[in-house]
Amino acid sequence: MDREQFIKMMSSSKMYDLTQDCSIFTPPWPGEKSLEIHFFKRVTGAYGGGQGANGQILDWSNTVGTHLVGETAFHSGGRRICDIPLTDLCGQGVIADISDMVSDYSLYTPEMIMKKVEVKKGDILIINTGYHKYSWDQPDVVNPQAQGGVESKEFGFLVRHPGPSPEFFKWALDMKLKVVGVDCGCAEHPMNTPIRRMHENHFVLAEEKLVKEHGKKWDEMFPQDEYYQMTHITMPKNHLVLAECIVGDIDKLKNKRAWIMIMPIPYMEVETAWSRVVAHTAPEGMSDEEFFKAMEDSDMVDMTVPFSVQTPQWLNYVPLSVTYNKRVGGQYFGMGRNGSICHASIHLATHMDGEKHFYPNGRAIGQVPQEEWVGPGVIADISDKVSNSSVYTPKMIMDSVDIHKGDILVIKTGWGKLGWIGPESDEFRYMVKHPGPSPDFSKWCVDMQIKWIGVDAVSADHPMNTIMRLWHPKTFAEANAKLVKDFGKDWDEMYPLKDFYQDMHFNLFPKKILHAENLAHQLNNAVGGRYYIGCYLQKAVEAETMWGRFVAFKEK
């Protein structure tokens, strides 16, 4: 299969978004921190002659919304999330619908799963218990017997959901499953977590059901030391990780095999990560076997930098800070885990600037369908054509790659190697002297109907078309002299402030042409050309910008 055939295959495949809406209204796992969002600046609060931006600060625990529970959540010596290769989180898998076999507090077994689907060694397994109906973003569950005539969705999703039987995780390890995912709050039974103590009235009901159905008390069925060893030591040491709060289109894939992709934010210090979860099935006219073989033979270029407290933020924004609020050995009745609370502005690490960042009437990140974040595209390698404070042009892009109308455009300037991580790091050059687009670039993007743009620098705008022009007058003078030499015009002639201040933001965001910033990692060594490109963002429904995973796919 050649490159264009591969791109066409991925573009024609059927995609399903399995991600829960992430909001200030999304309930966190019980006892964890809800998502908080506040604006620390608005477009009208700028200074220095041009408009400003909408900027937000987030406080959150990563158990809000769809997330990957990494190895270090339970085993401090496990792999960091940024060190788990995407090949361990993507691949063939099945969505087993056992919703007709379980009810409140039920145990599900390997036999139940295998009765519904064929599970193969090395699969990703997603279990549809039916309890996603209690997700906060789903319709009310009417029940005349419940108080108010509707069920408590938070209790259904987080406290009453079914969980695995004692032998389940042993079976999962024997099957060498990559990931076990669930459509409810936890991949463990809630009564094998601190919920047992937090909601003892529900534990009484769960244990009564267990005795009735299995003839055993809870601690007989789940000896605590043995259970702790399995979930906190054996599983993470064997690289079995968990995905939780899988919702979205899950009912469209009942008992079906699909190519499943779990795309977490690549944290360095944090044990659990927000994730976008999507699934693909074969396009019409292609068998599942052919499709899965082509996907297994494909390569993924991960263009996302590790997400860390060391990651530099855009110059006057708030950096990431992480506070561990619990540790595996510290509390929670012997059933604890590592848990943290994060605090950051969004404009650091690899992220997608959203419409609302500069266009207040635009869509928040979580309001944009996943289909708008993926598609055919190019990596345009112009790294041999640019240097400090250079201006790049549409002609440079078109001379370097076969770009089509409607493509996603990733611009490789070579600046990704200068970021905070790596032997060539030069943070000042990276932040202040990166190349930027010519004044005709944004209009060319509109004419080309570019889907979105990615850059391996801190901004898609030239730094001297931002407030950095005032903050770094020496660098501006150098850039201005270079512009006169290369184009015969000084800065204000070529980029009149009223037309080109933050050009790529203000002139493109109202047209729904957005851009991702700080791409790097495997992009640094990627060959320019055509790819199928995907952006997988946490589905944050109030956020102006968001982190995610940025991947270019190609045939081997």
C-alpha positions as CSV (number, residue, x, y, z in Angstrom):
1,M,0.0,0.0,0.0
2,D,1.5,3.3,-1.0
3,R,1.2,6.6,0.9
4,E,-1.8,8.0,-0.9
5,Q,-3.7,4.7,-0.6
6,F,-2.9,4.6,3.1
7,I,-4.1,8.2,3.6
8,K,-7.3,7.5,1.6
9,M,-7.9,4.3,3.7
10,M,-7.6,6.2,7.0
11,S,-9.7,9.1,5.7
12,S,-12.4,6.7,4.6
13,S,-12.5,4.5,7.7
14,K,-15.3,5.0,10.1
15,M,-14.3,6.9,13.2
16,Y,-16.0,6.8,16.6
17,D,-15.2,9.2,19.4
18,L,-15.5,7.4,22.8
19,T,-14.6,10.4,25.0
20,Q,-16.7,11.8,27.8
21,D,-17.3,15.6,27.8
22,C,-14.9,17.2,30.3
23,S,-16.3,20.2,32.1
24,I,-16.5,22.0,35.3
25,F,-19.7,20.0,35.7
26,T,-18.0,16.6,35.1
27,P,-17.9,14.7,38.4
28,P,-14.4,13.7,39.4
29,W,-13.7,10.3,41.0
30,P,-15.1,10.6,44.5
31,G,-12.9,12.7,46.7
32,E,-10.8,14.1,43.9
33,K,-10.7,17.7,42.7
34,S,-13.3,18.9,40.1
35,L,-12.0,20.9,37.1
36,E,-11.9,24.6,37.8
37,I,-11.4,27.2,35.0
38,H,-10.9,30.9,35.3
39,F,-9.9,33.6,32.9
40,F,-6.8,35.5,34.0
41,K,-6.9,37.8,31.0
42,R,-9.2,38.8,28.1
43,V,-8.7,40.2,24.6
44,T,-9.5,43.7,25.8
45,G,-7.1,43.6,28.7
46,A,-4.0,43.9,26.5
47,Y,-1.3,46.5,26.5
48,G,1.3,47.7,24.0
49,G,-0.9,48.7,21.1
50,G,-2.6,45.5,20.0
51,Q,-5.4,43.3,21.1
52,G,-4.7,40.7,23.7
53,A,-5.9,37.1,24.1
54,N,-8.3,35.2,26.2
55,G,-6.2,33.2,28.7
56,Q,-7.4,30.6,31.2
57,I,-5.9,28.9,34.3
58,L,-7.0,25.4,35.0
59,D,-7.0,23.5,38.3
60,W,-7.8,19.8,38.0
61,S,-7.3,16.2,38.9
62,N,-6.8,13.9,35.9
63,T,-9.7,11.6,37.1
64,V,-12.1,14.1,35.6
65,G,-13.3,13.0,32.2
66,T,-11.9,10.2,30.0
67,H,-8.4,9.3,31.3
68,L,-5.6,6.8,31.3
69,V,-4.6,5.4,34.6
70,G,-0.9,4.9,34.2
71,E,1.5,2.5,35.9
72,T,2.7,5.0,38.4
73,A,-0.8,5.5,39.8
74,F,-0.3,2.3,41.7
75,H,3.4,1.5,41.4
76,S,5.7,4.4,41.9
77,G,8.5,2.6,40.0
78,G,6.4,2.1,36.9
79,R,6.8,3.7,33.5
80,R,5.9,7.4,33.3
81,I,3.0,8.1,30.9
82,C,5.3,10.0,28.6
83,D,7.5,6.8,28.3
84,I,4.6,4.5,27.3
85,P,4.9,4.2,23.5
86,L,1.7,4.8,21.6
87,T,2.0,1.3,20.2
88,D,1.2,0.1,23.7
89,L,-2.0,2.2,23.7
90,C,-3.2,1.7,20.1
91,G,-4.1,-1.5,18.3
92,Q,-6.8,-4.1,17.6
93,G,-9.4,-4.5,20.3
94,V,-13.0,-5.3,21.0
95,I,-15.8,-3.5,22.7
96,A,-17.7,-6.1,24.7
97,D,-21.3,-5.2,25.5
98,I,-22.2,-7.0,28.7
99,S,-24.9,-4.5,29.7
100,D,-27.6,-7.2,29.6
101,M,-25.7,-9.3,32.1
102,V,-24.9,-6.9,34.9
103,S,-26.6,-4.6,37.3
104,D,-25.7,-2.5,40.4
105,Y,-22.7,-3.8,42.2
106,S,-22.4,-6.9,39.9
107,L,-19.2,-8.8,39.2
108,Y,-18.3,-9.4,35.6
109,T,-16.1,-12.4,34.6
110,P,-13.9,-13.4,31.7
111,E,-16.6,-15.8,30.7
112,M,-19.1,-13.0,30.3
113,I,-16.7,-11.1,28.1
114,M,-15.8,-14.2,26.0
115,K,-19.5,-15.1,25.6
116,K,-20.0,-11.7,23.8
117,V,-16.8,-11.3,21.8
118,E,-13.6,-13.1,20.7
119,V,-10.8,-11.7,22.7
120,K,-7.3,-12.2,21.2
121,K,-4.0,-12.0,22.9
122,G,-2.6,-8.5,22.9
123,D,-6.0,-6.8,22.4
124,I,-7.3,-3.6,23.9
125,L,-10.5,-4.5,25.7
126,I,-13.2,-2.0,26.3
127,I,-16.2,-3.2,28.5
128,N,-19.6,-1.7,27.9
129,T,-21.4,-2.3,31.2
130,G,-24.2,0.0,30.1
131,Y,-23.3,2.4,33.0
132,H,-22.2,5.1,30.6
133,K,-25.9,5.9,30.6
134,Y,-25.2,7.6,34.0
135,S,-22.5,9.8,32.5
136,W,-23.2,13.5,33.3
137,D,-23.4,14.3,29.6
138,Q,-26.0,11.7,28.8
139,P,-29.9,12.1,29.2
140,D,-31.5,11.6,32.5
141,V,-32.3,8.0,33.5
142,V,-36.0,8.1,34.5
143,N,-37.0,5.9,37.4
144,P,-40.4,6.5,39.1
145,Q,-39.0,4.7,42.2
146,A,-36.0,7.1,42.6
147,Q,-36.2,10.4,44.5
148,G,-37.3,13.1,42.1
149,G,-38.2,10.4,39.5
150,V,-34.7,10.3,38.1
151,E,-31.7,8.3,39.1
152,S,-28.6,9.8,40.7
153,K,-26.3,9.7,37.8
154,E,-23.1,10.4,39.8
155,F,-23.8,7.5,42.1
156,G,-24.7,5.2,39.1
157,F,-21.5,6.2,37.2
158,L,-19.1,6.2,40.2
159,V,-20.5,4.2,43.1
160,R,-22.9,1.5,41.9
161,H,-21.3,0.3,38.7
162,P,-20.2,-3.3,38.2
163,G,-16.6,-4.4,38.5
164,P,-14.3,-7.3,37.7
165,S,-14.4,-10.7,39.5
166,P,-11.3,-11.9,41.5
167,E,-9.9,-13.8,38.5
168,F,-10.5,-11.1,35.9
169,F,-7.2,-9.3,36.0
170,K,-5.2,-12.6,36.2
171,W,-7.1,-13.5,32.9
172,A,-6.3,-10.1,31.5
173,L,-2.6,-10.6,32.2
174,D,-2.6,-14.2,30.7
175,M,-4.2,-12.7,27.6
176,K,-1.5,-10.0,27.5
177,L,-4.1,-7.3,27.1
178,K,-2.7,-3.9,26.4
179,V,-5.4,-1.9,28.1
180,V,-8.6,-2.6,29.9
181,G,-11.2,0.2,29.5
182,V,-14.6,0.7,31.0
183,D,-17.6,3.0,30.4
184,C,-17.9,4.0,34.1
185,G,-15.9,5.6,36.8
186,C,-13.3,2.9,37.6
187,A,-12.0,-0.3,36.0
188,E,-12.0,-1.8,39.5
189,H,-15.1,-2.7,41.4
190,P,-16.0,0.5,43.4
191,M,-16.0,-1.6,46.6
192,N,-12.4,-2.5,46.1
193,T,-11.5,1.2,46.3
194,P,-11.9,3.7,49.1
195,I,-15.6,4.1,48.0
196,R,-16.1,1.1,50.3
197,R,-15.4,3.3,53.3
198,M,-16.7,6.6,51.8
199,H,-20.2,5.1,51.1
200,E,-20.6,2.3,53.6
201,N,-24.3,2.1,53.0
202,H,-23.6,1.1,49.4
203,F,-21.0,-1.4,50.6
204,V,-23.6,-3.1,52.7
205,L,-25.9,-3.4,49.7
206,A,-23.0,-4.7,47.5
207,E,-21.9,-7.3,50.1
208,E,-25.5,-8.5,50.5
209,K,-25.7,-9.0,46.8
210,L,-22.3,-10.8,46.8
211,V,-23.4,-13.2,49.5
212,K,-26.7,-13.9,47.8
213,E,-25.0,-14.6,44.4
214,H,-21.7,-16.1,45.4
215,G,-22.1,-17.2,49.0
216,K,-19.1,-15.2,50.2
217,K,-18.4,-12.0,52.1
218,W,-16.4,-9.3,50.4
219,D,-13.1,-10.0,52.1
220,E,-13.5,-13.7,51.4
221,M,-14.0,-13.1,47.7
222,F,-11.3,-10.4,47.5
223,P,-8.6,-11.0,50.1
224,Q,-7.2,-7.5,50.5
225,D,-3.5,-8.4,50.5
226,E,-3.8,-10.6,47.5
227,Y,-6.0,-8.0,45.7
228,Y,-3.5,-5.2,46.5
229,Q,-0.6,-7.2,45.2
230,M,-2.4,-7.9,41.9
231,T,-3.6,-4.3,41.2
232,H,-0.7,-2.3,42.7
233,I,2.3,-4.4,41.8
234,T,1.7,-7.2,39.4
235,M,-0.4,-5.4,36.8
236,P,1.7,-2.2,36.5
237,K,4.9,-4.3,36.4
238,N,3.4,-6.2,33.5
239,H,2.4,-2.9,31.8
240,L,-1.4,-3.5,32.0
241,V,-3.0,-0.1,32.3
242,L,-6.6,1.1,32.6
243,A,-8.8,3.6,30.7
244,E,-11.8,4.9,32.5
245,C,-14.9,7.0,31.7
246,I,-15.2,5.8,28.1
247,V,-18.5,7.2,26.8
248,G,-19.3,9.0,23.5
249,D,-20.1,6.6,20.6
250,I,-19.6,3.4,22.6
251,D,-23.0,2.0,21.8
252,K,-22.3,2.2,18.1
253,L,-19.6,-0.5,18.6
254,K,-21.4,-3.1,20.6
255,N,-19.5,-6.4,20.4
256,K,-17.4,-5.2,17.5
257,R,-13.7,-5.4,16.7
258,A,-12.1,-2.1,15.9
259,W,-8.7,-0.3,15.8
260,I,-8.7,1.5,19.1
261,M,-6.4,4.5,20.0
262,I,-6.0,5.8,23.5
263,M,-4.2,9.1,23.2
264,P,-3.1,10.5,26.6
265,I,-1.3,13.8,27.4
266,P,2.3,12.6,27.8
267,Y,2.9,13.6,31.4
268,M,6.3,13.2,33.0
269,E,5.4,13.6,36.7
270,V,1.7,12.8,36.8
271,E,0.3,9.3,37.3
272,T,-3.0,9.7,35.4
273,A,-3.6,11.6,32.2
274,W,-6.5,13.1,30.3
275,S,-7.0,11.1,27.1
276,R,-9.0,11.2,23.8
277,V,-10.2,7.7,22.9
278,V,-11.2,6.9,19.4
279,A,-11.9,3.8,17.4
280,H,-11.7,3.1,13.6
281,T,-13.4,0.4,11.6
282,A,-12.7,-0.6,8.0
283,P,-13.9,1.6,5.2
284,E,-16.6,0.3,2.9
285,G,-15.3,-2.3,0.5
286,M,-12.4,-3.3,2.7
287,S,-12.4,-6.3,5.0
288,D,-11.5,-6.0,8.7
289,E,-8.5,-8.2,8.2
290,E,-7.1,-6.0,5.4
291,F,-7.7,-2.9,7.5
292,F,-6.2,-4.2,10.7
293,K,-3.2,-5.5,8.7
294,A,-2.6,-2.1,7.1
295,M,-2.9,-0.4,10.5
296,E,-0.5,-2.9,12.1
297,D,2.0,-2.2,9.4
298,S,1.7,1.6,9.8
299,D,4.0,3.9,11.7
300,M,3.0,6.7,14.1
301,V,5.1,9.9,14.3
302,D,4.4,11.3,17.8
303,M,4.8,15.0,17.5
304,T,4.0,15.8,21.2
305,V,6.6,17.0,23.7
306,P,6.5,15.6,27.2
307,F,4.3,17.5,29.6
308,S,6.1,18.5,32.7
309,V,6.6,21.1,35.4
310,Q,9.8,21.9,33.6
311,T,8.0,22.8,30.3
312,P,8.3,26.5,29.7
313,Q,5.1,28.4,29.3
314,W,4.5,31.3,26.9
315,L,6.3,34.2,28.4
316,N,3.8,35.8,30.8
317,Y,1.6,32.7,31.4
318,V,1.4,30.4,34.5
319,P,3.6,27.3,34.4
320,L,2.4,23.8,35.3
321,S,2.6,22.8,39.0
322,V,1.8,19.4,40.4
323,T,0.8,18.7,44.0
324,Y,0.5,15.1,45.1
325,N,-2.5,14.9,47.4
326,K,-2.2,11.2,48.2
327,R,0.3,8.4,47.9
328,V,-0.1,4.6,47.7
329,G,1.4,4.0,51.1
330,G,-0.1,7.0,52.9
331,Q,-3.8,6.6,53.4
332,Y,-7.2,5.4,52.2
333,F,-7.5,2.2,54.3
334,G,-4.7,0.3,52.5
335,M,-6.3,0.8,49.1
336,G,-4.6,4.0,48.2
337,R,-2.9,5.2,45.0
338,N,-0.8,8.1,43.9
339,G,-3.0,11.0,43.1
340,S,-2.2,14.6,42.1
341,I,-3.7,18.0,41.5
342,C,-2.5,20.1,38.6
343,H,-2.5,23.9,38.1
344,A,-1.5,25.6,34.9
345,S,-2.3,28.0,32.2
346,I,-2.9,26.1,28.9
347,H,-0.3,27.7,26.7
348,L,2.6,25.5,27.4
349,A,3.8,22.1,25.9
350,T,2.1,20.9,22.8
351,H,-1.4,22.3,22.5
352,M,-4.1,23.4,20.1
353,D,-5.1,27.1,20.3
354,G,-8.8,27.1,20.2
355,E,-11.2,29.6,18.6
356,K,-12.0,31.3,21.9
357,H,-8.4,32.1,22.6
358,F,-8.6,35.1,20.3
359,Y,-12.2,35.0,19.0
360,P,-14.6,35.1,22.0
361,N,-17.6,34.2,19.9
362,G,-15.9,31.0,18.7
363,R,-16.3,27.4,19.8
364,A,-14.6,26.0,22.9
365,I,-12.3,23.1,22.2
366,G,-14.7,20.5,23.4
367,Q,-17.4,21.8,21.0
368,V,-15.3,20.9,17.9
369,P,-16.1,17.4,16.6
370,Q,-13.2,15.0,16.4
371,E,-13.6,14.8,12.6
372,E,-12.3,18.4,12.4
373,W,-9.0,17.4,14.1
374,V,-8.0,14.6,11.7
375,G,-7.4,14.1,8.0
376,P,-5.0,14.2,5.1
377,G,-2.1,16.6,5.6
378,V,1.6,17.3,5.1
379,I,4.7,17.9,7.0
380,A,6.4,20.7,5.2
381,D,10.1,20.6,6.1
382,I,11.5,24.1,5.5
383,S,14.3,23.8,8.1
384,D,17.0,24.4,5.5
385,K,15.3,27.7,4.4
386,V,15.0,29.5,7.7
387,S,17.2,30.9,10.5
388,N,16.8,33.3,13.4
389,S,13.8,35.6,13.0
390,S,13.3,34.4,9.4
391,V,10.0,35.0,7.5
392,Y,8.7,32.0,5.6
393,T,6.3,32.2,2.7
394,P,3.6,30.1,1.0
395,K,6.1,29.5,-1.8
396,M,8.5,27.9,0.6
397,I,5.7,25.5,1.7
398,M,4.6,24.7,-1.8
399,D,8.2,24.2,-3.0
400,S,8.9,21.7,-0.2
401,V,5.8,19.5,-0.3
402,D,2.8,18.4,-2.4
403,I,0.1,20.2,-0.4
404,H,-3.6,19.9,-1.4
405,K,-6.7,22.0,-0.6
406,G,-8.2,21.0,2.7
407,D,-5.0,19.6,4.1
408,I,-3.7,19.8,7.6
409,L,-0.4,21.7,7.5
410,V,2.5,20.9,9.9
411,I,5.4,23.3,9.4
412,K,8.8,21.9,10.4
413,T,11.2,24.9,10.9
414,G,13.8,22.9,12.8
415,W,13.0,25.0,15.9
416,G,11.6,21.9,17.7
417,K,15.2,20.8,18.5
418,L,15.7,24.0,20.4
419,G,12.9,23.4,22.9
420,W,13.4,22.8,26.6
421,I,14.1,19.1,26.3
422,G,17.1,17.8,24.3
423,P,20.8,18.4,23.8
424,E,20.3,21.4,21.4
425,S,18.0,23.3,23.8
426,D,18.2,27.1,23.5
427,E,15.2,28.4,25.2
428,F,15.7,32.1,24.3
429,R,16.1,31.3,20.6
430,Y,13.1,28.9,20.8
431,M,10.8,31.4,22.4
432,V,11.9,34.7,20.9
433,K,13.8,34.1,17.6
434,H,11.7,31.5,15.9
435,P,10.7,32.0,12.2
436,G,7.2,33.2,11.4
437,P,4.9,33.7,8.4
438,S,4.9,36.4,5.7
439,P,1.9,38.8,5.6
440,D,0.3,36.9,2.7
441,F,0.4,33.6,4.6
442,S,-2.9,33.8,6.4
443,K,-4.8,34.7,3.2
444,W,-3.1,31.8,1.4
445,C,-4.2,29.4,4.2
446,V,-7.8,30.6,3.7
447,D,-7.5,30.1,-0.1
448,M,-6.1,26.6,0.5
449,Q,-8.9,25.8,2.9
450,I,-6.2,24.6,5.4
451,K,-7.9,22.5,8.1
452,W,-5.5,23.5,10.8
453,I,-1.8,24.4,11.1
454,G,0.9,22.9,13.4
455,V,4.3,24.6,14.1
456,D,7.4,23.3,15.9
457,A,7.8,26.7,17.6
458,V,6.1,28.5,20.4
459,S,3.7,30.4,18.1
460,A,2.4,30.3,14.6
461,D,2.9,34.0,14.4
462,H,6.2,35.6,14.0
463,P,7.4,36.6,17.5
464,M,7.8,40.2,16.4
465,N,4.1,40.4,15.5
466,T,3.4,39.7,19.2
467,I,4.0,41.6,22.4
468,M,7.6,40.2,22.3
469,R,8.4,43.1,19.9
470,L,8.1,45.4,23.0
471,W,9.6,43.0,25.5
472,H,12.8,42.3,23.4
473,P,13.7,45.6,21.6
474,K,17.2,44.3,20.7
475,T,15.8,41.2,19.0
476,F,13.3,43.3,17.2
477,A,16.0,45.6,15.9
478,E,17.9,42.5,14.6
479,A,14.7,41.1,13.0
480,N,13.8,44.4,11.4
481,A,17.3,44.7,9.9
482,K,17.0,41.1,8.5
483,L,13.6,41.9,7.1
484,V,14.9,45.0,5.2
485,K,17.8,42.9,3.8
486,D,15.5,40.1,2.7
487,F,12.4,41.9,1.6
488,G,13.4,45.6,1.2
489,K,10.8,46.8,3.8
490,D,10.9,47.5,7.5
491,W,8.6,45.9,9.9
492,D,5.8,48.5,10.0
493,E,5.7,48.7,6.2
494,M,5.5,44.9,5.8
495,Y,3.3,44.2,8.8
496,P,1.1,47.2,9.6
497,L,-0.1,46.8,13.2
498,K,-3.8,47.2,12.4
499,D,-3.7,44.4,9.9
500,F,-1.0,41.9,11.1
501,Y,-0.7,42.0,14.8
502,Q,-1.1,38.3,15.8
503,D,-2.1,37.7,12.2
504,M,-2.4,33.9,12.4
505,H,-4.7,34.3,15.4
506,F,-7.0,37.2,14.7
507,N,-7.3,36.7,10.9
508,L,-7.8,32.9,10.9
509,F,-9.6,31.9,14.1
510,P,-12.9,33.5,13.1
511,K,-12.6,31.3,9.9
512,K,-12.1,28.2,12.0
513,I,-8.5,27.7,10.9
514,L,-6.6,27.1,14.1
515,H,-3.1,26.1,14.9
516,A,-1.1,23.8,17.3
517,E,2.1,25.1,18.9
518,N,5.2,23.5,20.3
519,L,5.2,20.4,18.1
520,A,8.4,18.4,18.3
521,H,9.6,15.0,19.6
522,Q,9.6,12.6,16.6
523,L,8.7,15.5,14.3
524,N,12.4,16.6,14.7
525,N,13.5,13.6,12.6
526,A,10.4,13.1,10.4
527,V,10.8,13.3,6.7
528,G,8.6,15.9,4.9
529,G,5.8,14.6,2.8
530,R,2.1,13.6,2.9
531,Y,0.6,11.9,6.0
532,Y,-2.7,11.2,7.7
533,I,-2.5,13.6,10.7
534,G,-4.5,13.5,13.9
535,C,-4.9,15.8,16.8
536,Y,-6.4,14.1,19.9
537,L,-7.4,16.6,22.6
538,Q,-9.1,16.3,25.9
539,K,-12.8,17.2,25.2
540,A,-12.8,20.3,27.4
541,V,-16.1,22.0,26.8
542,E,-15.3,25.3,28.4
543,A,-11.6,25.6,27.5
544,E,-10.2,28.1,25.0
545,T,-7.2,25.9,24.3
546,M,-6.2,22.4,25.2
547,W,-3.4,19.9,25.4
548,G,-3.5,16.6,23.5
549,R,-1.6,14.1,21.4
550,F,-0.5,15.0,17.9
551,V,0.3,12.2,15.6
552,A,1.2,11.7,11.9
553,F,0.4,8.3,10.4
554,K,2.0,6.6,7.4
555,E,2.5,3.2,5.9
556,K,5.8,1.5,6.8
